[in-house]
């Protein structure tokens, strides 16, 4: 085959390129909403309770506000008087589930939850009690953030 005969050959017909319809407005809106920063606010609640009660008393509680979802970052428990640790039991409830009850701790403790999602109107509650009826001081803190739910 000569060079001229190669040039004279016709190219075979090619398949047409399929056309896929994309609605650019919808795609652009989706990406904007996906990448738009969400309205959020930090949340922190801390308190100290002194009690002689041998039933659980609420130390600190977070109820996620209407129109928000919560992201729980952590819960801290502490007795400012070292001797109180031996006479204190702790309990933690998250979104209606008891995570632990009747637990001693030997020193201050912070539990990290890494943004655990808490739905609107659900609660995170830290409880404490005296095991002997002797007065105990208990400190508690709950922290995270509340994110505005999109309508």
Rosetta blueprint (number, residue, H / E / L):
1 X L
2 X L
3 X H
4 X H
5 X H
6 X H
7 X H
8 X H
9 X L
10 X L
11 X L
12 X L
13 X L
14 X L
15 X L
16 X L
17 X L
18 X L
19 X L
20 X L
21 X L
22 X L
23 X L
24 X H
25 X H
26 X H
27 X H
28 X H
29 X H
30 X H
31 X H
32 X H
33 X H
34 X H
35 X H
36 X L
37 X L
38 X L
39 X L
40 X E
41 X E
42 X E
43 X E
44 X E
45 X E
46 X E
47 X E
48 X E
49 X E
50 X E
51 X E
52 X L
53 X L
54 X L
55 X L
56 X L
57 X E
58 X E
59 X E
60 X E
61 X E
62 X E
63 X E
64 X L
65 X L
66 X L
67 X L
68 X E
69 X E
70 X E
71 X E
72 X E
73 X E
74 X E
75 X E
76 X E
77 X E
78 X E
79 X L
80 X L
81 X L
82 X H
83 X H
84 X H
85 X H
86 X H
87 X H
88 X E
89 X E
90 X E
91 X E
92 X E
93 X E
94 X E
95 X L
96 X L
97 X E
98 X E
99 X E
100 X E
101 X E
102 X E
103 X E
104 X L
105 X L
106 X L
107 X L
108 X L
109 X E
110 X E
111 X E
112 X E
113 X E
114 X E
115 X E
116 X E
117 X E
118 X E
119 X L
120 X L
121 X L
122 X L
123 X E
124 X E
125 X E
126 X E
127 X E
128 X E
129 X E
130 X E
131 X L
132 X L
133 X L
134 X L
135 X L
136 X E
137 X E
138 X E
139 X E
140 X E
141 X E
142 X E
143 X E
144 X E
145 X E
146 X E
147 X E
148 X E
149 X L
150 X L
151 X L
